[in-house]
Amino acid sequence: MAGPIEMTDAGKNVGIPVEASSRAPEREGYEIVMDFGDGSAIYKNIETGNETFVSDRGQSITDPATIKAIKESGSQEAGQISKEGFAREGLGERATKFMTLMSNMPFLRGYTPDIFSAGAGDAASPELVNLAVSARKREAPVTSALSGMAAAAPLAAVAGAPIIGGNILRQMLFGGATAAAAGGAEGLVAGYGSGGTEGALEEGKAGAIGGGIFGTALPGVGAVAGAAYGRYLEKPFKSVLEEIGFKGKAAEIAKDFLAMDAADAVENVGSAGPYGTVATMGPSTSSLLDYVANTPGEGANIVRNNLKETANEAATDLRDTMDILLGKPKGDAVSQKTAIMESSRDARKAAYGEAYDAVIDATTPEGRLATTLFNQVPARIVARINETLSLEGLPTIVRPGRYTEAEFNALQASGQKLQNLNVRTAPDGSYIVESVPTVENIDDVSRVLYNMSRGITEDPGAKMALQSLSMQLRQAADEISPAFKKARAEGKSAIDQRMAVDFGDSLLNPRVTREEVNRVLAGMGPTEISQVKQALRNRLDELAANARKSPTGQQEQEVIEALAQLRVMGSRANAEKLRALLGEEDFDKFANQINATQGALMMNAAIATNSKTYIRGMVNDRVKQIVGASLGEEIGKQGVMPTIVSKTSDALLSGAPEAERVRAVGAELAPILTQRLSPEDLLAQARALESATPALSRAARGRQTARSAVSALGMPAAVTQGQEDSSTRRLLQSLGLDQLR
C-alpha cells in the first residue's frame, strides 16, 4: 500500500494514500462511497463518518456542500465541481461571497475576475476567481440570485420608475423601452469586460432583448398580481356583500355604493323601521336603486312593485297607529259636538243640580280666585254675555268696575239682582262694584265665553284668550264645588267637551301656538283630552280625503292620503303640539311611525316620478341603437377596411348587447335592494358593512404595493439579462441565436 501524498493544492494533508491507477484504490480506515473511474473518488472515514473527495492528482475537498454537489452531478461534472470547490477553499469563504456579489453587479460584473486578480496578484488568477464564484452560485443559487437582485436594485429603480402610474398600455411601452435600454447598456459594458467586443455585442443584444421582454411584461404581471392581492384583501367586504345577497357583477357594482354609505348606514337604517331595505342605508345606495328603477326591464318592474307594496303597507300602518292613539275617524267637529250634547243632556240636568247649590265664599282663597277671574271679564264682553243670558232666560250679571254715584243709583233702579255684589266706596265718592258669582253664573259665563271665541277667526290670540279664561273659570268652580268637579270629570260637562272638540279641530293650525296648546291642555281632564284627540283624528281624515292625486302620478290613493297627513304633522311646531297632547310614551310611538312611513313613502314617490331627462336620454340612445348609421356613412367616417374590421370583430367577438347586460344586472340588483328586512337584520348588515369597509382601503393600497413590488423584484432581472446564466441568454443559446451574425 502506497504512502501518503502531501495535498498542497487544497492547503491541507488528509493523510489518504493514493495509487496511480484509473481505478480509485482502497484505503485503510476508509471506505469508498463513490468511485468515478478516473482515479478520483469520495471516501468515508469509518470512525468519524466524515467524507472526503480525492481527485486523481491527490487533491482533496472536505466541504460537505461541495461533496454533496459532486455526488448529485455524477462523474460527468465531478471534475468541474471539484475544481470549483478547490478554488473556493483556496480563496476563502468570505472572499468568495464578496466576489459573487460583485459578479452580479450591473456594469461591473464583467470586470470582477480582473479586479480581484489585480489586487491579489498570483494568488488569485481570473480563472480561479471564476471557479470560486461558480462554486458559490452552485451551492447557494437562491442567495446568489437575491444578492444579484439587491446589487441591481439601484439601476432597476431608475429603469422601473416610468412604469409606475398611468394606464397599462403606457406602462408597458415605457417599461419595455426603459428596461431594453438599461439592459442593453448594461450588457454592452459588462460584456466588454468579460469577452471584449464580441462579448459586449452578445451580452448587449441579450440584455436589450431580455430587458424589452421583461420590462413590457412587468406592468401586466404587476396588474394581475395587484388585482389578485386586492381581491384577497377585499374578502371581508365581499363576504358581507354575499351575506346580503350580492354576487358576481351585482356585487362589483354594489360594492362602491355601499362603501360610500357605510359610515352612516347604522344611523340611516335606524329610522327606517319595519320598511327598511338595503337601499335605505344611504344616498349612494338609494341612487343605485334609482338607476335600476329607471332602466327598462325586469329590474325596474321589481323595484316599482316592491316599493309600492312597502308604501301601501306603511300607509296602512300609519292609519292604524292613528286609530290606536287618536281614535278612528267619526265625521267632523259639528257631528262630534252634536253627539256630545245628545249623549249628555239628561246627565247634565241630574249632575249640575247639586253642583249649582254650592255657595262661593269670597273670603276663602278658592272663592277669592273665582271672584277675581269672574270680574276679569271685560265690560264689553259682559254686555254681550248679558244679551245671551237674557235670550236664554237666565239671570244677567252686573258689570264689575268703578261706578259714579249717579251710575250706581241707576244700577240699583234697574232691577238687577244685587245681593251677590261686593260694593266698596272709594275716597272720591265713587263705588267699586265686584260681583260674587254663583257656580251657575260661572258655568253660564264660561259657556258664553267659549261660544264667543268660536266666532273669532281673524285673531287666534283673542280666541285662545277667551277659551283660556273660560277654562280657568271652570277650574276655579271645580275647587269650590266637588260636585261640579265630579260632573266635569265624568264627562257630564258638554261645554267642556265641545270646547275640546273645537280645540282639537284647530290644533295643527299654524296660528295656534305651542304655548297656547300647553296652557289649554293643562286645564283639561281625561274626557276633554279624548275629545281633542278624536277631533284631531277627524281633521286628519278630512285632510286625507281632500288630497289630490296627480294625473301623472303612479301612487295609490292610500299612499297619497298618507303623504298629505304627513305633510301637516311633519313640522317641528306640530310635533311639539302632538307631544303635549299624547305624552312622551305615545308620542314616541307616533313619531317613530311617522318617520318610518315618511321614508317608505318618499322613496316610492321619488322612484315613481322618474327623471324626465334620464328617460329622454335613454330613448335617444335606444333609437340610435336601433336606427344606427348606414353602411355608407360608416365607410365615409372610417374608411373601407376599418369598417370591415369593425363589423367583423363585432360579429365574432361581441357577446350580448350592452343594453341586455345592463338589464340583466339590474334584475339581479333590484330584489336585493328593495327586499324588506327586519330592523334587527338590517342593523346587523349595516354594522357588518361599517366594520368591513376599511378592507377596501387596505385593498387599494395593497394593489399598488403589489404592482410596485413586482416592478421592484422584476426589474433587476430585466436589466441583467445579458449575463451568461440569464434566462434570455439560455433561450438564445437554445435557439442558436447567442452568436452575433
PAVO-929664 format. One record per residue (C-alpha): x negated, y negated, z. Coordinates in steps of 0.25 Angstrom, whole numbers, padded with zeros to 4 digits, always signed. Example, Ala and Ser with C-alpha at 12.3 -4.5 7.8 and 13.67 -1.06 7.14 Angstrom:
# residues 2
-0049+0018+0031;-0055+0004+0029;
This chain:
# residues 741
+0000+0000+0000;-0006-0013-0004;-0009-0024+0006;-0002-0037+0008;-0003-0049-0002;-0004-0063+0002;+0008-0071-0004;+0003-0085-0005;+0013-0090-0015;+0024-0088-0004;+0015-0094+0007;+0016-0082+0016;+0012-0068+0017;+0023-0058+0019;+0014-0046+0020;+0020-0037+0010;+0010-0029+0001;+0013-0029-0014;+0009-0019-0025;+0007-0023-0039;+0018-0016-0046;+0031-0019-0053;+0038-0012-0042;+0038-0018-0028;+0030-0010-0019;+0035-0004-0005;+0030-0012+0007;+0029-0007+0021;+0039-0013+0031;+0047-0018+0019;+0058-0012+0010;+0061-0017-0004;+0074-0024-0005;+0073-0027-0020;+0063-0023-0030;+0063-0032-0042;+0054-0022-0051;+0043-0033-0053;+0035-0031-0041;+0044-0040-0033;+0054-0036-0022;+0061-0040-0010;+0056-0033+0003;+0063-0032+0016;+0055-0031+0029;+0060-0019+0036;+0058-0024+0050;+0063-0039+0049;+0073-0037+0037;+0067-0049+0030;+0066-0049+0015;+0054-0054+0006;+0053-0055-0009;+0039-0052-0014;+0036-0055-0029;+0027-0047-0038;+0016-0056-0035;+0017-0055-0020;+0025-0068-0017;+0035-0067-0006;+0048-0074-0003;+0055-0073+0011;+0066-0083+0009;+0079-0075+0011;+0087-0084+0001;+0077-0082-0010;+0077-0067-0007;+0092-0067-0008;+0092-0074-0021;+0081-0064-0027;+0090-0053-0022;+0102-0059-0029;+0095-0062-0042;+0089-0049-0044;+0076-0046-0052;+0079-0056-0063;+0078-0068-0055;+0070-0063-0043;+0057-0069-0049;+0062-0083-0051;+0069-0083-0038;+0056-0079-0031;+0048-0090-0038;+0059-0100-0033;+0058-0094-0019;+0043-0095-0019;+0043-0109-0024;+0053-0113-0013;+0046-0107-0002;+0033-0113-0007;+0038-0127-0008;+0046-0126+0005;+0061-0127+0008;+0062-0142+0011;+0055-0146-0001;+0063-0136-0010;+0076-0143-0005;+0071-0157-0008;+0067-0153-0022;+0080-0146-0024;+0087-0159-0020;+0078-0167-0029;+0080-0158-0041;+0095-0161-0040;+0093-0176-0040;+0098-0182-0053;+0087-0188-0062;+0076-0183-0052;+0079-0168-0053;+0071-0166-0065;+0058-0172-0059;+0059-0165-0045;+0048-0154-0048;+0038-0164-0054;+0041-0174-0042;+0038-0163-0032;+0026-0157-0039;+0020-0171-0040;+0022-0172-0025;+0017-0158-0021;+0006-0156-0031;+0002-0142-0034;+0011-0136-0022;+0024-0138-0030;+0024-0137-0045;+0036-0141-0053;+0039-0126-0055;+0038-0123-0041;+0048-0135-0037;+0058-0130-0048;+0057-0115-0042;+0059-0120-0028;+0071-0129-0032;+0077-0117-0039;+0076-0108-0027;+0083-0119-0019;+0094-0120-0029;+0096-0105-0030;+0096-0103-0014;+0106-0115-0011;+0113-0119-0024;+0125-0126-0017;+0115-0134-0008;+0107-0137-0020;+0119-0141-0029;+0124-0150-0017;+0111-0157-0016;+0111-0160-0030;+0125-0166-0030;+0120-0174-0018;+0108-0179-0026;+0116-0182-0038;+0127-0189-0029;+0122-0204-0031;+0121-0202-0046;+0135-0195-0046;+0141-0206-0038;+0137-0216-0049;+0142-0207-0060;+0155-0204-0053;+0159-0218-0049;+0167-0221-0062;+0176-0209-0061;+0182-0213-0048;+0195-0221-0051;+0203-0223-0064;+0211-0213-0072;+0206-0199-0074;+0202-0202-0089;+0193-0214-0085;+0187-0206-0074;+0184-0194-0084;+0178-0204-0094;+0169-0211-0084;+0165-0199-0077;+0161-0191-0089;+0153-0203-0095;+0146-0207-0082;+0143-0193-0078;+0138-0190-0092;+0129-0202-0092;+0124-0199-0078;+0122-0184-0081;+0115-0187-0094;+0105-0197-0088;+0102-0188-0076;+0099-0176-0085;+0090-0185-0094;+0082-0190-0083;+0081-0177-0075;+0080-0168-0087;+0068-0176-0092;+0061-0173-0078;+0063-0158-0079;+0062-0156-0094;+0057-0168-0101;+0064-0174-0113;+0071-0161-0117;+0075-0159-0103;+0081-0173-0102;+0089-0171-0114;+0094-0157-0110;+0098-0162-0096;+0103-0175-0101;+0112-0168-0110;+0117-0159-0100;+0119-0170-0089;+0127-0178-0099;+0136-0167-0103;+0138-0161-0089;+0140-0175-0083;+0150-0179-0094;+0158-0166-0092;+0157-0167-0076;+0160-0182-0076;+0172-0180-0085;+0178-0169-0077;+0176-0174-0063;+0187-0184-0063;+0197-0173-0068;+0191-0164-0057;+0192-0175-0047;+0206-0178-0050;+0210-0163-0049;+0203-0162-0036;+0209-0175-0031;+0223-0170-0035;+0221-0157-0028;+0215-0163-0016;+0226-0173-0016;+0237-0163-0017;+0231-0155-0005;+0231-0168+0004;+0245-0171-0001;+0250-0157+0004;+0256-0162+0017;+0265-0173+0010;+0268-0163-0001;+0273-0153+0009;+0283-0163+0015;+0288-0166+0001;+0290-0151-0001;+0298-0150+0012;+0307-0162+0008;+0309-0154-0006;+0300-0161-0016;+0292-0152-0025;+0283-0154-0038;+0285-0167-0045;+0296-0171-0036;+0286-0170-0024;+0276-0178-0032;+0286-0189-0035;+0292-0190-0021;+0278-0190-0014;+0274-0204-0017;+0288-0210-0014;+0290-0202-0001;+0275-0206+0003;+0279-0221+0002;+0291-0219+0011;+0285-0210+0021;+0280-0221+0031;+0295-0226+0033;+0302-0213+0030;+0305-0209+0044;+0311-0223+0047;+0319-0223+0034;+0325-0209+0036;+0329-0212+0050;+0340-0221+0045;+0346-0212+0034;+0354-0204+0044;+0360-0191+0038;+0359-0197+0024;+0344-0197+0023;+0337-0191+0011;+0322-0191+0007;+0326-0204-0001;+0329-0211+0012;+0314-0210+0016;+0311-0224+0010;+0312-0233-0002;+0302-0226-0011;+0309-0213-0010;+0322-0220-0012;+0316-0226-0025;+0313-0212-0029;+0327-0208-0027;+0332-0220-0035;+0323-0216-0047;+0329-0202-0046;+0343-0207-0046;+0341-0216-0058;+0334-0205-0066;+0345-0197-0074;+0346-0183-0072;+0350-0173-0061;+0341-0180-0050;+0350-0193-0052;+0363-0185-0050;+0357-0178-0038;+0353-0191-0031;+0367-0198-0034;+0375-0186-0029;+0367-0184-0017;+0367-0199-0013;+0381-0201-0016;+0384-0189-0007;+0376-0195+0004;+0382-0209+0003;+0396-0203+0004;+0393-0195+0016;+0386-0207+0022;+0398-0216+0019;+0407-0205+0025;+0399-0204+0038;+0399-0220+0039;+0414-0219+0039;+0415-0208+0049;+0406-0215+0058;+0414-0228+0058;+0427-0219+0060;+0420-0214+0073;+0414-0227+0079;+0425-0237+0074;+0437-0228+0071;+0444-0224+0058;+0450-0236+0050;+0464-0239+0053;+0469-0250+0044;+0466-0265+0046;+0466-0275+0058;+0480-0278+0057;+0485-0264+0057;+0476-0261+0069;+0481-0272+0077;+0496-0269+0074;+0493-0255+0079;+0487-0261+0091;+0500-0269+0094;+0509-0258+0091;+0502-0248+0100;+0500-0257+0112;+0514-0264+0112;+0520-0256+0123;+0508-0254+0131;+0505-0269+0131;+0518-0272+0137;+0516-0262+0149;+0502-0265+0151;+0502-0280+0151;+0514-0282+0161;+0505-0278+0173;+0493-0286+0167;+0501-0299+0166;+0505-0299+0180;+0491-0301+0185;+0488-0315+0191;+0476-0323+0188;+0470-0330+0200;+0461-0341+0195;+0453-0341+0207;+0447-0328+0205;+0435-0326+0195;+0443-0318+0185;+0455-0328+0186;+0446-0339+0184;+0439-0333+0172;+0453-0330+0166;+0458-0344+0169;+0445-0350+0163;+0446-0342+0150;+0461-0345+0149;+0458-0360+0150;+0447-0360+0140;+0457-0358+0128;+0456-0372+0121;+0468-0381+0121;+0471-0380+0106;+0471-0365+0108;+0481-0365+0120;+0491-0373+0111;+0491-0362+0101;+0491-0352+0111;+0504-0358+0117;+0510-0359+0104;+0508-0344+0102;+0513-0341+0116;+0525-0349+0115;+0529-0342+0102;+0527-0329+0109;+0536-0334+0121;+0524-0333+0131;+0520-0344+0141;+0511-0354+0136;+0498-0359+0143;+0494-0372+0148;+0482-0378+0140;+0471-0380+0151;+0463-0392+0151;+0464-0407+0157;+0477-0414+0157;+0481-0429+0160;+0492-0431+0170;+0502-0434+0159;+0498-0421+0151;+0499-0413+0164;+0513-0419+0167;+0517-0415+0153;+0512-0401+0155;+0520-0400+0167;+0532-0405+0160;+0530-0395+0148;+0536-0383+0155;+0523-0374+0154;+0520-0365+0165;+0510-0372+0174;+0510-0363+0186;+0497-0356+0181;+0489-0369+0180;+0477-0374+0188;+0478-0389+0188;+0467-0398+0193;+0467-0413+0194;+0455-0420+0188;+0449-0433+0194;+0454-0441+0183;+0468-0437+0186;+0470-0426+0175;+0473-0412+0177;+0465-0400+0173;+0474-0388+0170;+0470-0374+0169;+0479-0362+0166;+0478-0350+0175;+0483-0339+0165;+0490-0326+0168;+0485-0313+0162;+0497-0314+0152;+0492-0328+0148;+0478-0323+0145;+0483-0311+0137;+0492-0320+0129;+0482-0331+0127;+0471-0321+0123;+0480-0315+0113;+0483-0328+0106;+0469-0332+0106;+0465-0319+0099;+0477-0321+0089;+0472-0335+0086;+0458-0330+0084;+0463-0321+0073;+0467-0333+0065;+0453-0339+0065;+0446-0335+0052;+0436-0346+0049;+0430-0348+0063;+0425-0334+0068;+0419-0341+0080;+0432-0347+0085;+0439-0334+0082;+0430-0326+0091;+0430-0337+0102;+0445-0335+0103;+0444-0320+0103;+0433-0320+0113;+0442-0329+0123;+0454-0320+0121;+0446-0308+0125;+0439-0315+0137;+0453-0319+0142;+0458-0305+0141;+0445-0300+0148;+0448-0310+0159;+0462-0305+0161;+0457-0291+0162;+0449-0295+0174;+0461-0301+0181;+0471-0290+0177;+0467-0276+0177;+0480-0272+0171;+0477-0281+0159;+0463-0276+0158;+0468-0261+0158;+0478-0265+0148;+0468-0270+0139;+0458-0259+0141;+0469-0249+0138;+0471-0255+0124;+0484-0262+0129;+0480-0275+0124;+0484-0277+0110;+0478-0290+0109;+0464-0286+0113;+0465-0274+0103;+0470-0284+0092;+0458-0293+0095;+0449-0281+0094;+0454-0278+0080;+0452-0291+0075;+0438-0292+0081;+0435-0278+0075;+0440-0283+0061;+0431-0295+0061;+0419-0288+0068;+0410-0287+0056;+0413-0301+0051;+0401-0310+0050;+0408-0321+0056;+0409-0313+0069;+0396-0314+0076;+0389-0303+0084;+0390-0311+0097;+0405-0313+0095;+0407-0298+0093;+0399-0295+0106;+0408-0305+0114;+0421-0299+0109;+0417-0285+0111;+0413-0287+0125;+0427-0291+0129;+0433-0279+0122;+0437-0266+0129;+0437-0252+0122;+0450-0253+0116;+0447-0266+0109;+0433-0261+0105;+0440-0249+0098;+0449-0259+0090;+0437-0267+0086;+0431-0254+0080;+0444-0250+0073;+0445-0264+0067;+0431-0264+0062;+0433-0250+0056;+0445-0255+0049;+0438-0267+0044;+0426-0258+0039;+0436-0249+0032;+0442-0261+0025;+0429-0265+0020;+0426-0251+0015;+0440-0251+0008;+0436-0264+0001;+0423-0260-0004;+0422-0261-0019;+0416-0250-0028;+0406-0255-0039;+0411-0252-0053;+0397-0246-0056;+0395-0240-0042;+0393-0225-0040;+0396-0225-0025;+0409-0218-0020;+0419-0227-0013;+0416-0222+0001;+0401-0226-0001;+0405-0240-0006;+0414-0242+0006;+0403-0237+0016;+0394-0247+0009;+0404-0258+0011;+0405-0255+0026;+0390-0254+0028;+0388-0268+0022;+0397-0274+0032;+0391-0266+0044;+0376-0268+0039;+0373-0282+0045;+0366-0283+0058;+0377-0292+0064;+0387-0282+0061;+0378-0271+0066;+0377-0278+0080;+0392-0280+0080;+0394-0265+0078;+0384-0262+0089;+0392-0271+0098;+0405-0264+0094;+0401-0250+0094;+0390-0249+0105;+0376-0245+0104;+0378-0230+0102;+0389-0230+0092;+0383-0242+0084;+0370-0233+0083;+0378-0222+0077;+0385-0232+0068;+0373-0239+0063;+0365-0226+0060;+0377-0222+0051;+0377-0236+0045;+0362-0235+0042;+0363-0221+0036;+0375-0223+0028;+0369-0236+0022;+0357-0229+0018;+0364-0218+0011;+0374-0227+0004;+0363-0237+0000;+0355-0226-0006;+0367-0221-0014;+0371-0235-0018;+0357-0238-0023;+0356-0225-0031;+0370-0227-0037;+0367-0241-0042;+0355-0237-0050;+0345-0246-0057;+0350-0252-0070;+0336-0256-0074;+0331-0242-0072;+0343-0236-0079;+0341-0245-0091;+0326-0241-0092;+0330-0227-0091;+0340-0228-0102;+0330-0235-0111;+0319-0224-0108;+0329-0213-0112;+0334-0220-0124;+0319-0222-0129;+0316-0207-0126;+0328-0202-0134;+0326-0212-0146;+0311-0214-0145;+0303-0219-0157;+0304-0214-0171;+0292-0206-0176;+0289-0217-0186;+0288-0227-0174;+0279-0218-0166;+0270-0215-0178;+0269-0230-0180;+0265-0233-0166;+0255-0221-0164;+0251-0216-0178;+0254-0203-0184;+0244-0194-0177;+0247-0199-0163;+0261-0198-0165;+0260-0183-0170;+0251-0180-0158;+0261-0187-0148;+0273-0179-0154;+0265-0166-0154;+0260-0168-0139;+0274-0172-0134;+0280-0159-0141;+0269-0150-0136;+0265-0155-0122;+0276-0163-0116;+0286-0156-0107;+0299-0161-0103;+0302-0176-0106;+0299-0185-0094;+0314-0189-0092;+0317-0174-0090;+0305-0173-0080;+0310-0185-0072;+0324-0180-0071;+0319-0166-0067;+0310-0172-0055;+0322-0181-0052;+0331-0169-0050;+0320-0164-0040;+0319-0177-0032;+0334-0180-0031;+0339-0169-0022;+0327-0171-0012;+0328-0186-0012;+0343-0186-0009;+0346-0174-0001;+0351-0178+0013;+0343-0173+0025;+0346-0173+0040;+0339-0185+0047;+0330-0175+0054;+0325-0168+0042;+0323-0182+0034;+0316-0188+0046;+0307-0175+0047;+0304-0177+0032;+0301-0192+0033;+0291-0189+0045;+0284-0178+0037;+0282-0187+0025;+0277-0198+0034;+0267-0188+0040;+0263-0182+0027;+0261-0195+0019;+0247-0198+0023;+0243-0186+0016;+0246-0193+0003;+0235-0204+0007;+0225-0193+0010;+0228-0186-0003;+0226-0199-0011;+0212-0201-0004;+0209-0186-0006;+0212-0186-0021;+0202-0198-0022;+0192-0191-0013;+0193-0178-0021;+0191-0185-0034;+0179-0193-0028;+0173-0180-0023;+0174-0173-0036;+0166-0184-0042;+0156-0185-0031;+0154-0170-0032;+0155-0168-0047;+0147-0180-0052;+0133-0175-0047;+0136-0162-0055;+0140-0170-0067;+0127-0179-0067;+0117-0168-0065;+0122-0159-0076;+0108-0160-0083;+0102-0151-0072;+0097-0137-0077;+0107-0130-0068;+0119-0139-0070;+0132-0133-0076;+0131-0141-0088;+0116-0136-0091;+0121-0122-0089;+0132-0124-0098;+0124-0130-0109;+0114-0119-0107;+0124-0108-0109;+0129-0115-0122;+0115-0116-0127;+0116-0132-0127;+0106-0134-0116;+0095-0138-0126;+0096-0151-0133;+0098-0149-0148;
